[in-house]
């Protein structure tokens, strides 16, 4: 096994400027024990991407980690003792500290581990080469599996035998696509892709919550469109969402919204939403949260009115959509329609801007007004309000007092 130990580039050494990180490394990297920063923090630093959390690997056992933290008046939370993980809180910053380990037994979802003191063995048990780098407190960078070369080449590869890595945890099939979309360029690694296809039956063993989390992360990644297309062509996506995916519409949507922040729920809608019942199925299949489900339902209801349009509605139609559906659902539906139409991009962008900025219409009449004008309470009031709403919409959502009075007079006269 070729091992690279080198002085870390400046981008990785910058991690060590965090006083909280230095404090926990100093706490654990002493008295015969060693601790290093591992995983995503090192990977992202080398790629010049934001580092949002730190994972620490250590030769110390979980009991030693907890004891040292408590002796330093730090809070230690046993977040995953079965796998050797203790979360240490320093000035409000959580650090996941995991003892070096080796898998003794796996079933595709869970692993039985034993603790070790071998950083190389710990690296070998990780999923992808780019996730197996480690950084010492002294600024030394360790690469046991070729991660540096793959980061430079923007390539995602499993460590060792892809089939063996996947068999340890079938979630790695989804992570292969998610990390390919987030960190790689060019074609997917052919060996890894083939291993994912061969092991696809293992996806049925995963909890729906884990599938949801990985899929939404994939749909937030820079190459979500093209990687999702490959996933669909490989036959891996349809069973997860229980429908035929529409990766072309997703790619069109991402092109339409180029430069905007990723919206994974909207991207999920582009991938597989056409009718409200699709939203119900997705809630069940992916264990979506109530807000996510409701957003998809409302988007689907609004989208039904826009299916098949080659150009967006005029201003009155857009205001009607905004009034009937609310701003978020109206915008969601319009973006889905734009992705489906694939033409008149400038017009669709203008319409989206209109929906985002327009004042949301509110019905300017109330039952109390009608009562004050002499209508009897009960069904007559409801019928009159319904008719008023229709006329008000047809009139273009007027706000001027004179026009509103005229509408009110006409409806009251008809009711009497």
C-alpha positions as CSV (number, residue, x, y, z in Angstrom):
1,X,0.0,0.0,0.0
2,X,1.4,3.4,-1.1
3,X,1.2,6.0,1.7
4,X,1.7,9.7,1.1
5,X,2.7,11.8,4.1
6,X,3.4,15.4,3.2
7,X,3.2,18.9,4.5
8,X,-0.4,20.0,4.0
9,X,-1.2,22.7,1.4
10,X,-2.1,26.1,2.8
11,X,-5.8,25.5,2.1
12,X,-5.7,22.5,4.5
13,X,-3.5,24.1,7.1
14,X,-6.0,26.9,7.3
15,X,-8.2,24.5,9.2
16,X,-5.8,24.6,12.0
17,X,-6.4,28.3,12.5
18,X,-9.6,27.4,14.3
19,X,-8.9,27.9,18.1
20,X,-11.7,25.4,19.0
21,X,-10.2,22.8,16.7
22,X,-6.7,23.3,18.0
23,X,-8.0,23.0,21.5
24,X,-9.7,19.6,21.0
25,X,-6.7,18.3,19.0
26,X,-4.3,19.3,21.8
27,X,-6.6,17.6,24.3
28,X,-6.6,14.3,22.4
29,X,-3.2,14.4,20.7
30,X,-1.2,13.8,23.9
31,X,-0.1,11.2,26.5
32,X,0.3,8.4,24.0
33,X,-2.8,9.1,21.9
34,X,-3.1,10.7,18.5
35,X,-5.9,12.7,16.9
36,X,-6.4,14.0,13.3
37,X,-9.0,15.9,11.3
38,X,-10.6,13.5,8.8
39,X,-13.1,13.2,6.1
40,X,-15.2,16.1,4.7
41,X,-13.4,19.0,6.4
42,X,-10.0,18.0,4.8
43,X,-11.6,17.2,1.4
44,X,-13.5,20.5,1.3
45,X,-10.4,22.5,2.4
46,X,-8.3,21.0,-0.3
47,X,-11.0,21.9,-2.9
48,X,-11.4,25.5,-1.5
49,X,-15.0,24.8,-0.4
50,X,-16.6,25.9,2.8
51,X,-16.0,23.7,5.8
52,X,-19.1,23.5,8.0
53,X,-18.2,20.8,10.5
54,X,-15.1,18.9,11.8
55,X,-14.8,15.2,12.3
56,X,-11.9,14.0,14.4
57,X,-10.4,10.5,14.4
58,X,-8.4,9.4,17.4
59,X,-6.5,6.4,18.8
60,X,-8.2,7.1,22.1
61,X,-11.2,5.0,23.1
62,X,-14.6,6.7,23.6
63,X,-14.2,6.4,27.4
64,X,-10.9,8.2,27.2
65,X,-12.3,10.9,24.9
66,X,-15.2,11.5,27.3
67,X,-12.9,11.5,30.4
68,X,-10.5,14.0,28.9
69,X,-13.3,16.3,27.8
70,X,-14.9,16.3,31.2
71,X,-11.6,16.9,32.9
72,X,-11.3,20.0,30.6
73,X,-14.8,21.1,31.6
74,X,-16.1,20.4,28.2
75,X,-19.5,18.7,27.4
76,X,-19.2,15.2,26.0
77,X,-22.3,13.7,24.4
78,X,-22.3,9.9,23.6
79,X,-23.9,10.3,20.2
80,X,-22.8,6.9,18.8
81,X,-20.9,4.9,21.3
82,X,-21.6,1.6,19.5
83,X,-19.5,3.0,16.7
84,X,-17.1,4.9,18.9
85,X,-18.4,8.4,18.4
86,X,-18.5,11.1,21.1
87,X,-19.5,14.7,20.3
88,X,-17.5,17.2,22.2
89,X,-18.9,20.8,22.5
90,X,-16.4,23.6,22.6
91,X,-17.8,27.2,22.9
92,X,-21.0,26.0,21.1
93,X,-19.1,24.2,18.3
94,X,-19.7,20.5,18.1
95,X,-16.9,18.1,17.1
96,X,-17.6,14.5,16.3
97,X,-14.8,12.5,17.7
98,X,-14.6,8.9,16.6
99,X,-12.2,6.2,17.8
100,X,-10.3,4.5,15.0
101,X,-12.1,1.3,14.2
102,X,-12.3,-1.8,12.0
103,X,-15.5,-3.5,10.8
104,X,-15.9,-7.0,12.2
105,X,-19.3,-7.7,10.8
106,X,-21.7,-5.9,8.4
107,X,-25.1,-6.5,7.0
108,X,-25.5,-3.7,4.5
109,X,-27.0,-1.3,7.0
110,X,-25.2,-1.7,10.4
111,X,-21.7,-2.7,11.4
112,X,-20.1,-4.3,14.4
113,X,-16.8,-2.6,15.0
114,X,-13.7,-3.0,17.1
115,X,-11.4,-0.2,18.1
116,X,-7.9,0.1,16.7
117,X,-4.9,2.4,16.7
118,X,-4.3,2.1,12.9
119,X,-5.0,5.2,10.9
120,X,-4.3,3.3,7.6
121,X,-6.8,0.6,8.5
122,X,-9.4,3.2,9.4
123,X,-8.8,4.9,6.0
124,X,-9.3,1.6,4.2
125,X,-12.7,1.1,5.7
126,X,-14.1,4.4,4.4
127,X,-16.2,4.8,1.3
128,X,-14.4,7.0,-1.3
129,X,-10.8,7.9,-1.7
130,X,-11.5,11.7,-1.4
131,X,-13.1,11.1,2.0
132,X,-10.1,9.2,3.5
133,X,-7.5,11.9,4.0
134,X,-6.4,13.0,7.4
135,X,-4.7,16.1,8.8
136,X,-2.5,16.1,12.0
137,X,-2.2,19.0,14.4
138,X,1.3,19.5,13.1
139,X,0.0,20.2,9.6
140,X,0.9,16.8,8.1
141,X,-1.4,15.4,5.5
142,X,-1.9,11.6,5.2
143,X,-3.2,9.8,2.1
144,X,-3.4,6.0,2.2
145,X,-5.7,5.4,-0.8
146,X,-4.9,7.9,-3.5
147,X,-7.4,10.5,-2.5
148,X,-5.1,13.4,-3.4
149,X,-4.8,12.3,-7.0
150,X,-8.5,11.8,-7.3
151,X,-9.2,15.3,-5.8
152,X,-6.8,16.8,-8.4
153,X,-8.4,14.8,-11.2
154,X,-12.0,15.6,-9.8
155,X,-12.7,11.9,-9.8
156,X,-14.8,9.8,-7.4
157,X,-13.7,6.3,-6.7
158,X,-14.6,3.7,-4.1
159,X,-11.7,2.5,-1.9
160,X,-10.6,-0.9,-2.9
161,X,-13.3,-3.3,-4.3
162,X,-16.5,-1.3,-4.9
163,X,-18.7,-4.4,-4.4
164,X,-17.1,-4.9,-1.0
165,X,-17.6,-1.3,0.1
166,X,-21.2,-1.4,-1.0
167,X,-22.0,-4.6,0.7
168,X,-20.8,-3.0,4.0
169,X,-23.5,-0.3,3.6
170,X,-25.9,-0.2,0.7
171,X,-26.4,3.6,1.3
172,X,-23.0,3.9,-0.5
173,X,-24.9,3.3,-3.8
174,X,-26.7,6.6,-3.3
175,X,-23.6,8.3,-1.9
176,X,-21.7,7.3,-5.0
177,X,-24.2,9.4,-7.1
178,X,-24.4,12.2,-4.6
179,X,-20.6,12.6,-4.3
180,X,-20.2,12.2,-8.0
181,X,-22.6,15.1,-8.5
182,X,-21.0,17.2,-5.9
183,X,-17.2,16.6,-6.3
184,X,-16.4,15.0,-9.6
185,X,-16.4,15.9,-13.2
186,X,-16.8,13.9,-16.4
187,X,-18.2,10.4,-16.7
188,X,-19.0,8.4,-13.6
189,X,-16.4,5.9,-12.5
190,X,-17.4,2.9,-14.6
191,X,-16.3,0.2,-12.1
192,X,-18.1,1.9,-9.3
193,X,-21.3,2.4,-11.4
194,X,-21.3,-1.2,-12.4
195,X,-21.0,-2.3,-8.8
196,X,-23.9,0.0,-7.8
197,X,-26.1,-1.5,-10.5
198,X,-25.3,-5.1,-9.5
199,X,-26.0,-4.3,-5.9
200,X,-29.2,-2.3,-6.5
201,X,-31.5,-4.8,-4.7
202,X,-29.8,-3.7,-1.5
203,X,-31.5,-0.3,-1.7
204,X,-34.7,-2.0,-0.5
205,X,-33.0,-2.7,2.8
206,X,-32.4,1.0,3.5
207,X,-34.7,3.1,5.7
208,X,-36.8,5.6,3.8
209,X,-35.4,8.4,5.9
210,X,-31.8,7.6,4.8
211,X,-32.9,7.4,1.2
212,X,-34.7,10.8,1.5
213,X,-31.7,12.5,3.0
214,X,-29.3,11.2,0.3
215,X,-31.6,12.0,-2.5
216,X,-32.2,15.6,-1.4
217,X,-28.5,16.1,-1.0
218,X,-28.0,14.7,-4.5
219,X,-30.6,17.1,-5.8
220,X,-28.7,20.0,-4.2
221,X,-25.4,19.1,-5.8
222,X,-23.8,21.1,-8.7
223,X,-24.2,18.2,-11.2
224,X,-27.6,17.0,-10.0
225,X,-29.1,17.0,-13.5
226,X,-26.6,14.9,-15.4
227,X,-25.9,12.5,-12.6
228,X,-29.6,12.0,-11.9
229,X,-30.0,11.2,-15.6
230,X,-27.3,8.5,-15.3
231,X,-28.9,7.2,-12.2
232,X,-32.2,6.9,-14.0
233,X,-30.7,5.3,-17.1
234,X,-29.1,2.7,-14.8
235,X,-32.5,1.8,-13.4
236,X,-31.7,2.9,-9.9
237,X,-33.9,5.9,-9.5
238,X,-37.4,4.8,-10.5
239,X,-37.8,2.2,-7.7
240,X,-36.8,4.9,-5.1
241,X,-39.6,7.2,-6.1
242,X,-42.0,4.6,-7.4
243,X,-42.5,6.3,-10.7
244,X,-40.8,7.0,-14.0
245,X,-38.4,9.9,-13.4
246,X,-38.1,12.9,-15.7
247,X,-34.4,13.8,-15.6
248,X,-34.7,16.0,-18.7
249,X,-37.2,18.3,-17.0
250,X,-34.9,18.5,-14.0
251,X,-31.9,19.4,-16.3
252,X,-34.1,22.1,-18.0
253,X,-35.1,23.5,-14.6
254,X,-31.5,23.7,-13.4
255,X,-30.5,25.5,-16.6
256,X,-33.5,27.9,-16.2
257,X,-32.4,28.7,-12.7
258,X,-28.7,28.8,-13.3
259,X,-26.9,30.9,-10.6
260,X,-29.7,30.5,-8.0
261,X,-29.3,28.6,-4.7
262,X,-30.2,24.9,-5.1
263,X,-33.7,24.0,-4.1
264,X,-33.8,20.2,-3.5
265,X,-37.6,20.0,-3.0
266,X,-38.3,21.9,-6.2
267,X,-35.8,19.8,-8.0
268,X,-37.6,16.7,-6.7
269,X,-40.8,18.1,-8.1
270,X,-39.2,18.6,-11.5
271,X,-37.9,15.0,-11.4
272,X,-41.2,13.3,-10.7
273,X,-44.2,15.5,-9.9
274,X,-47.1,15.9,-12.2
275,X,-50.3,15.5,-10.1
276,X,-51.1,15.9,-6.4
277,X,-51.2,12.1,-6.0
278,X,-47.5,12.1,-6.9
279,X,-46.9,14.2,-3.9
280,X,-48.7,11.7,-1.7
281,X,-46.7,8.9,-3.1
282,X,-43.5,10.7,-2.5
283,X,-44.4,11.4,1.1
284,X,-44.8,7.8,1.7
285,X,-41.9,6.5,-0.3
286,X,-39.4,9.1,1.0
287,X,-40.9,9.9,4.4
288,X,-41.1,13.6,3.4
289,X,-41.8,16.1,6.2
290,X,-45.2,17.7,6.3
291,X,-44.0,21.0,5.0
292,X,-42.2,19.3,2.1
293,X,-45.3,17.2,1.3
294,X,-47.6,20.2,1.5
295,X,-45.3,22.2,-0.8
296,X,-45.4,19.5,-3.4
297,X,-49.2,19.1,-3.2
298,X,-49.8,22.9,-3.7
299,X,-47.2,23.0,-6.5
300,X,-48.9,20.1,-8.3
301,X,-52.3,21.7,-8.0
302,X,-51.0,24.9,-9.5
303,X,-49.0,23.1,-12.1
304,X,-52.1,21.4,-13.5
305,X,-53.3,24.8,-14.8
306,X,-50.0,25.3,-16.7
307,X,-49.4,21.9,-18.3
308,X,-48.7,22.1,-22.0
309,X,-48.1,25.9,-22.3
310,X,-45.4,27.0,-24.6
311,X,-45.4,30.5,-23.2
312,X,-46.4,31.8,-19.8
313,X,-49.8,33.4,-19.1
314,X,-50.2,37.2,-19.5
315,X,-50.3,39.5,-16.4
316,X,-53.9,38.7,-15.6
317,X,-53.4,35.0,-15.7
318,X,-50.3,35.3,-13.5
319,X,-52.2,37.3,-10.9
320,X,-55.0,34.7,-11.0
321,X,-52.4,32.0,-10.4
322,X,-50.8,34.1,-7.6
323,X,-54.2,34.7,-5.9
324,X,-55.5,31.1,-6.2
325,X,-52.2,29.3,-5.3
326,X,-50.1,31.7,-3.1
327,X,-46.7,33.0,-4.0
328,X,-44.6,29.9,-3.4
329,X,-46.9,27.4,-5.2
330,X,-47.4,29.8,-8.1
331,X,-43.6,30.3,-8.5
332,X,-43.0,26.6,-8.2
333,X,-45.6,25.7,-10.8
334,X,-44.3,28.4,-13.2
335,X,-40.8,27.1,-12.9
336,X,-41.9,23.5,-13.6
337,X,-43.9,24.7,-16.6
338,X,-40.9,26.7,-17.9
339,X,-38.8,23.5,-17.6
340,X,-41.4,21.6,-19.5
341,X,-41.9,24.1,-22.2
342,X,-38.2,24.4,-23.1
343,X,-38.7,27.6,-25.1
344,X,-39.3,31.3,-24.7
345,X,-36.9,31.4,-21.8
346,X,-36.9,35.2,-21.6
347,X,-40.7,35.3,-21.4
348,X,-40.7,32.6,-18.6
349,X,-38.0,34.5,-16.7
350,X,-40.0,37.7,-17.0
351,X,-43.2,35.9,-15.8
352,X,-41.3,34.4,-12.8
353,X,-40.0,37.9,-11.9
354,X,-43.5,39.2,-12.0
355,X,-44.8,36.5,-9.7
356,X,-41.9,37.1,-7.3
357,X,-42.5,40.8,-7.1
358,X,-46.2,41.4,-7.6
359,X,-48.5,42.3,-4.8
360,X,-50.5,39.2,-3.8
361,X,-54.2,39.9,-4.4
362,X,-56.5,39.7,-1.5
363,X,-60.3,39.6,-1.9
364,X,-61.4,43.2,-0.8
365,X,-65.0,42.1,0.2
366,X,-66.4,40.5,3.3
367,X,-69.6,39.0,4.5
368,X,-70.0,41.8,7.0
369,X,-70.2,44.3,4.1
370,X,-72.9,42.3,2.4
371,X,-74.9,42.1,5.7
372,X,-74.6,45.9,6.1
373,X,-75.9,46.3,2.6
374,X,-79.1,44.4,3.5
375,X,-78.4,40.8,2.4
376,X,-79.8,38.1,4.6
377,X,-77.2,36.0,6.5
378,X,-76.5,32.4,5.6
379,X,-76.4,30.9,2.1
380,X,-77.2,34.2,0.3
381,X,-74.0,35.8,1.8
382,X,-71.8,32.8,0.6
383,X,-73.3,32.8,-2.9
384,X,-72.9,36.6,-3.2
385,X,-69.2,36.4,-2.0
386,X,-68.5,33.7,-4.5
387,X,-70.0,35.7,-7.4
388,X,-68.2,38.8,-6.2
389,X,-64.9,36.9,-6.3
390,X,-65.6,35.7,-9.9
391,X,-66.4,39.2,-11.1
392,X,-63.5,40.8,-9.2
393,X,-61.0,38.3,-10.8
394,X,-62.5,38.8,-14.3
395,X,-62.2,42.6,-13.8
396,X,-58.5,42.2,-13.2
397,X,-58.3,42.4,-9.4
398,X,-59.2,46.1,-9.2
399,X,-58.4,48.0,-6.0
400,X,-60.0,51.4,-6.8
401,X,-62.9,52.2,-4.5
402,X,-65.2,53.2,-7.4
403,X,-64.7,49.9,-9.2
404,X,-65.2,47.9,-6.1
405,X,-68.4,49.7,-5.2
406,X,-69.7,49.1,-8.7
407,X,-69.0,45.4,-8.4
408,X,-70.6,45.3,-5.0
409,X,-73.7,47.1,-6.3
410,X,-74.1,44.8,-9.2
411,X,-73.9,41.6,-7.1
412,X,-76.3,42.9,-4.4
413,X,-78.8,43.9,-7.1
414,X,-78.7,40.5,-8.6
415,X,-79.0,38.8,-5.2
416,X,-82.2,40.9,-4.4
